[in-house]
Amino acid sequence: MSWTVYIIEASDDSLYTGISTDVDRRWQQHVDGKVGAKYFRGRSPRKLVYQEPALDRSAASIREAAIKKLSRQQKLDLIHGC
């Protein structure tokens, strides 16, 4: 099973970070709002802006936590490959 860390830009220009084994399925869950993240209640996902493969769930979770600690500018730099 292959894990991916991803970042979604929301309708309010905020950035949501998550992990999944199937980013397309997870994106659709966020869009549908039924089993997506609570984060998207009151805002909607606009576009998937970043994906990064991880070796396993543990590595994905560790990387997700590290990305969540970054400032907005650092996240934008990551997204734009700076």
N, C-alpha and C positions, 0 to 999 in steps of 0.2 A: 504494500500500500504506500503510495506516494503522497506526502503532505506538502501543502503550499501555504505560505504566509502571503496575505493579500491586503491591499489598502483600497478602500472605496471612498470616492468623493461624494459627499451628501449634498442634498439640495440647499443646505445653508452654508456650503463651502467648507464644512468641517471634514475631517478625515477619520474614517473608521478602519481599524486594523483587526483582522481575524485570521483564523487558520481553517483549512478544510482539506479533505482528500479529493473533493470534486468542486472546484471553484464555480463552474457553470451552474451546478445544482444549487450551491449555496447562494449565488447571486440571485437566482430565481426565488429562493426562499425569502431573501431580503426584500425583493420587489413585491412578492405576494403578501408579505407581512404576517403570515400565519405562524410560521415557525422560525422566522428570521429573528435577528437580534432586537431586543427592546430599544436599542439605540435608534432604530428607524421608526419608532412610533413618534409622530410629530415632525418627522423629516423623512425624506425618501432618498434612496440611493440614486445617484446621478450617473456615475460611471466608475468602472474598475480602472484604477490608475497605476497599480503596481502588483507584481507577483514575484515571489521568490521561492524556489524549491527548498525543501528541508528533508533531511535524511529519515526522520521519524517524528512521531508526535511530540516527543520530549524536546527535540531540537526545534520544532516548529513553535512550541509553546514558549520556549526560552527566547527565541528570536522575536516572537510577537510581543512579549513583555518588554524586551529591549527597545523595540520600535515605539511602543506606547509611551516610553519614558522620554523619547526625543521631543524637542521643541517642534512647533509647526514648521519653522524654517528648515530644520534638519530633516524633517519628513519630506518636505518639498525637494530638498537637495537629493535625497535618496530616490525619490520618484523620477527626477530629471537626470539622474546619473552623475551628479556632481561630486 
